[in-house]
Amino acid sequence: MELLECRLAIDDIDSFVAELNEVGDHHGVTIQAFDARYVADRRHLEQAVAFADRAIDRGENVARDRAVEILLYAAGRRQIDRALAMGVDEGDNRAVVLVDGDSGDAETAALDAVETLDAVVAHEPTLETQDIETLCDFFEISDAERAATDASLSALVRERVALLEVEK
């Protein structure tokens, strides 16, 4: 799995998604773009990929598209329309673009191709700091829950991803 932390300026979300799909198809990889505010850390996305792949292998996936299944797990939700809130949208976005495939060479080539898209306006760290309020609201993590544990916010978000596997 490769990640591109960047700022995107998206004029047309459908065209941007189509471009990502074209790059992914050309290189034989899965590409999904996330609004960085909703990503706890790299491990959050690694876990989402692992659970999505396991669901697909077992024939338990909700989405037909692997990128959407990864999005569902990353969001900790089974409803596609609710999970889409975690994706990027038109306008300026602090983003994390995930590229995942069977070959590191293919991932690298696809990531290089993504970097050349017009929507990518800058490389910048987007996972170094967390938007605590947004993560807590989106993943429904209460102040009381945070106070009751010494687990990090990232660990609590990953717990939500794991609970999706249990709750289905």
C-alpha positions as CSV (number, residue, x, y, z in Angstrom):
1,M,0.0,0.0,0.0
2,E,1.3,3.4,-1.0
3,L,-0.1,6.8,0.2
4,L,0.0,10.2,-1.3
5,E,-0.5,13.0,1.2
6,C,-1.5,16.0,-0.8
7,R,-3.8,19.0,-1.4
8,L,-6.3,18.5,-4.2
9,A,-8.3,21.1,-6.1
10,I,-11.2,19.2,-7.7
11,D,-13.4,21.0,-10.2
12,D,-15.6,18.0,-11.1
13,I,-15.7,15.1,-8.7
14,D,-17.0,12.6,-11.3
15,S,-14.2,13.4,-13.7
16,F,-11.6,13.1,-10.9
17,V,-13.0,9.7,-9.8
18,A,-12.9,8.6,-13.5
19,E,-9.3,9.7,-13.8
20,L,-8.4,7.7,-10.6
21,N,-10.2,4.7,-12.0
22,E,-8.4,5.0,-15.3
23,V,-5.0,5.1,-13.6
24,G,-6.0,2.2,-11.4
25,D,-7.2,0.1,-14.3
26,H,-4.1,0.9,-16.3
27,H,-1.7,-0.2,-13.5
28,G,-3.9,-3.0,-12.1
29,V,-4.2,-1.3,-8.7
30,T,-7.0,0.0,-6.5
31,I,-7.0,3.8,-5.8
32,Q,-9.2,5.6,-3.2
33,A,-9.0,9.2,-2.2
34,F,-9.9,10.2,1.4
35,D,-10.5,13.6,3.0
36,A,-7.5,13.6,5.4
37,R,-9.7,14.9,8.3
38,Y,-11.3,11.5,8.5
39,V,-8.1,9.4,8.5
40,A,-6.6,8.7,11.9
41,D,-3.3,7.5,10.6
42,R,-1.6,5.0,8.1
43,R,-2.6,2.0,10.3
44,H,-6.2,3.0,10.0
45,L,-6.1,2.6,6.2
46,E,-3.9,-0.5,6.4
47,Q,-6.6,-2.1,8.6
48,A,-9.4,-1.0,6.3
49,V,-7.6,-2.6,3.3
50,A,-7.0,-5.9,5.2
51,F,-10.7,-6.1,6.3
52,A,-12.0,-5.2,2.9
53,D,-9.8,-7.9,1.2
54,R,-10.9,-10.5,3.7
55,A,-14.6,-9.6,3.1
56,I,-14.0,-9.9,-0.7
57,D,-12.2,-13.2,-0.3
58,R,-15.1,-14.6,1.8
59,G,-17.8,-13.2,-0.6
60,E,-19.1,-11.0,2.3
61,N,-18.4,-7.7,0.6
62,V,-21.1,-5.0,0.3
63,A,-19.7,-3.1,-2.6
64,R,-18.8,-4.6,-6.0
65,D,-15.8,-2.2,-6.3
66,R,-12.8,-2.9,-4.1
67,A,-12.1,0.8,-3.6
68,V,-15.6,1.4,-2.3
69,E,-15.3,-1.7,0.0
70,I,-12.0,-0.1,1.4
71,L,-13.9,3.1,1.9
72,L,-16.7,1.4,3.8
73,Y,-14.2,-0.2,6.2
74,A,-12.2,2.9,6.6
75,A,-15.4,4.7,7.5
76,G,-16.6,2.0,9.8
77,R,-20.0,1.9,8.0
78,R,-21.9,-0.5,5.8
79,Q,-24.0,2.2,4.1
80,I,-22.1,3.5,1.0
81,D,-23.8,6.9,1.1
82,R,-22.7,7.5,4.7
83,A,-19.2,6.3,4.0
84,L,-18.9,8.7,1.0
85,A,-18.6,11.5,3.5
86,M,-15.1,10.3,4.1
87,G,-14.1,10.8,0.5
88,V,-12.9,14.0,-1.2
89,D,-15.3,16.5,-2.8
90,E,-15.2,19.3,-5.2
91,G,-13.1,22.3,-4.2
92,D,-9.9,22.3,-2.1
93,N,-9.2,19.1,-0.1
94,R,-6.4,18.0,2.2
95,A,-6.3,14.5,1.1
96,V,-4.7,11.0,1.4
97,V,-4.8,9.0,-1.8
98,L,-4.4,5.3,-1.2
99,V,-2.9,3.1,-4.0
100,D,-2.9,-0.7,-3.4
101,G,-2.1,-3.6,-5.6
102,D,-0.3,-6.9,-5.8
103,S,3.0,-5.4,-7.0
104,G,5.0,-2.6,-5.4
105,D,6.2,-1.6,-8.9
106,A,2.6,-1.2,-10.1
107,E,1.7,0.8,-6.9
108,T,4.7,3.1,-7.5
109,A,3.9,3.6,-11.2
110,A,0.2,4.3,-10.3
111,L,1.2,6.7,-7.6
112,D,3.5,8.6,-10.0
113,A,0.6,8.8,-12.5
114,V,-1.8,10.1,-9.8
115,E,0.8,12.8,-8.9
116,T,0.6,14.2,-12.4
117,L,-3.2,14.7,-12.3
118,D,-4.3,18.3,-12.6
119,A,-6.2,18.0,-9.3
120,V,-3.0,17.4,-7.3
121,V,-1.8,20.9,-6.5
122,A,0.7,20.2,-3.7
123,H,2.4,17.5,-1.8
124,E,2.0,18.2,1.9
125,P,1.8,16.1,5.1
126,T,-1.8,15.5,5.9
127,L,-1.5,12.7,8.4
128,E,0.9,14.4,10.9
129,T,-1.9,16.1,12.8
130,Q,-5.4,14.8,13.6
131,D,-8.6,16.7,13.4
132,I,-9.7,15.4,16.8
133,E,-13.2,16.9,16.7
134,T,-14.0,15.6,13.2
135,L,-12.7,12.1,14.0
136,C,-14.6,11.9,17.2
137,D,-17.8,13.2,15.6
138,F,-17.5,10.9,12.5
139,F,-16.6,7.8,14.4
140,E,-19.0,8.6,17.3
141,I,-16.3,8.5,20.0
142,S,-17.5,10.3,23.0
143,D,-15.5,12.3,25.6
144,A,-16.5,9.8,28.2
145,E,-15.1,6.9,26.1
146,R,-11.8,8.8,25.6
147,A,-11.6,9.5,29.3
148,A,-12.3,5.9,30.2
149,T,-9.2,4.5,28.3
150,D,-5.6,5.2,27.8
151,A,-6.0,4.1,24.1
152,S,-5.0,6.7,21.5
153,L,-7.7,8.2,19.3
154,S,-6.1,6.3,16.4
155,A,-6.6,3.0,18.3
156,L,-10.3,3.9,19.0
157,V,-10.9,4.7,15.3
158,R,-9.3,1.4,14.4
159,E,-11.6,-0.3,16.9
160,R,-14.6,1.1,15.0
161,V,-13.1,-0.4,11.8
162,A,-12.8,-3.7,13.5
163,L,-16.3,-3.5,15.0
164,L,-17.7,-3.2,11.5
165,E,-16.3,-6.7,10.8
166,V,-18.0,-8.0,14.0
167,E,-21.3,-6.3,13.5
168,K,-22.1,-7.5,10.0
